[in-house]
Amino acid sequence: MNAQNTLEFHISDTYRILEMRAVSVRECDMKAVLRACDKPELCLQFFRDVVEKADWYDHEKEVVVVLLMDRKSRLKAWNLVSIGSLTSSVLHPREILRPALAAAASAVVIMHNHPSGDPAPSSADVIVTRNVRKACNVMDVLLLDHVIVGRAESDPAGKGYYSFRLAGLI
């Protein structure tokens, strides 16, 4: 019995149990109008009102979140995917699809910030968006948009965000 307990103790120390939790919209402090996130401006407002005000948010690091949508493109939940560095973060299709499938989302919107303030997509942003779109198609989850959040004063277009959908890349 002792040997078995020791083995179980060793396994629990060696292997970390992954806990995943999509935050329901009902748990967020936000305006009811933001429940519809079918336009990049509404997604941007959600990012500013909820994500940027979270205790863990660091404006000097890239932060990736995925918005989980219902069949009518209304925000159902959201999930923090990654907190990266000043210039990069982890954005892999499985990290987007895992919470989407767990929350039974029909569609997703990827969002991340650029600490520099310039929301222009990098070549890596374009490649990863293409890969996520392919994975979403396989899993029958619609990729509505990928919105990069910046600051209007650092954006040559003056909007403070970049939408892959508005640019015709999704």
N, C-alpha and C positions, 0 to 999 in steps of 0.2 A: 504493500500500500504506500509506503514511504517513497519507494522508487517511482511509482506512478505519479504521485503528487509532485515529486521533483521534476519529472519529465513534463508535466503540465505547466509547472511554474516556468521551466526553461522555454517552452514553446510560447507561452504568453509574453515572456520577455523578448524573445527573438522576433516574433511576428507582430507587427502593429496592425490592429484592426482599423480599417478605414471607416470613418463615419462621414456620411454624405447627407447634406440637408439643403434642400431648396427652400428659400425663405418665401413664404406665402405673402401675397400682396396685403392680405389682412393684417399681417404682422408689421408692415412698414408704415412709417409715419409719412403719409403723402396725400395729396389732393385726389379726390375721386376722379377728376378729369384725366389724370394720368393713367387710369386703368386702360385707356386706349393708347397703345404705343405702336400704331401702324404708320406713323410718320417719323422721320428722323428727328424733327424738332421736339416731338413728344418724348422720344427716347432720350434725347439730350437733357430735357427737363428732368426726367427720372434720374439720370446719372447725377445731375447737379443737386437735386433735392434729397436723394437717398444715398447713393454710393459715396459721393464726396463728403457727406456729413457723417459717415460711419466712423467709429472710433479707430478702426484699423487702417483707414485710408491714408495714404501718403502721397501727396501731389508730386513728389520727386521720384516716384517709381511708376512704372507701367502697371496698371491694374486692369485685368480682364474679367468681365462679367458676361453672363449669358441671360437674356430675358426669355422666359418660357411663356409661350403664348397658347391660347386656346384656339378653337377652330374659327373664331371670328376675329382673330388677331388682337385679342384683348390680353393684357398682361395677367398671367396666372400666378407666376412666381419668378424669382430670379436666383441666380447662384454665382458666388464668387468662384472664378475658375483659377485665377493666378494673380499673385503679386510678384512682379519681376524686379528689374533693376532700372536704372535711369534710361537705358536704351533698348531693353528687350524684356520679354516675358514669355512664358510657356503658353502656347495656344495650339493644341493638338485636337484634331477632330474628335477623338474619343473623350476628351475632357469637356467638349461642348455637348456631345450626344449623351453622355452618361446621365447628367441631371435631366436632360430633355426626356429621355426614355423613362427615367424613374418618376418624373412628374406627369407622364402621359401628355406631353406637350405636342401640339400639332405643328407648331412653327417656333423658330427661335430668331432672336436678334443678338448678334455678337456686338459687344461694346468694349472699347479700351481707350485709354487716354494716352496722349503723347506729352510727357513732362516738358518738352521744349515749347509746347503751346502751338506748334505748327501741325495741324491735323492731316497734312498731306501723307498719303500712304507710302510706306517703304516698299521695296520689291518683295521683302519677306511678308509684309501684310497682304500683298496681292496674291502671292503663292499660297499662303495659308488659307486665305478666303476661298480660293479655287479648290483646295483640298477639302475644306469643310463642306463646301457646296456639294462636291462629289459624294462624300460620306453621308450627308443629309439625304441626298437623292436615293441612295441605297437603302437607307432606313425609313424612307417615306416621311421625313420631317422636312418641312419647308424652311429654307433659310431666307427669311424676309429681308435682312439687311445686315451689314457690318458697319457700325458707326464708330468713327475715330473722333474722340473728344479732344479739343484743343482750346485755345483762347482766341477770341475774335481779333484782338490786337496783333496776334502772331500769325494770323491766317491771311494769305494774300487775297482770298475771296471775301474776307471779313465776316464769315459766318461763325467761325469757332468750332466747326465740326466738318467731317467728311463722310458722306454716305456712299457706299459702294452701289446701292440700288439707284440713287439719283444719278450717279456717274455712268450707269448702264453696265456695270460689271457683275451684277447679279440678275 
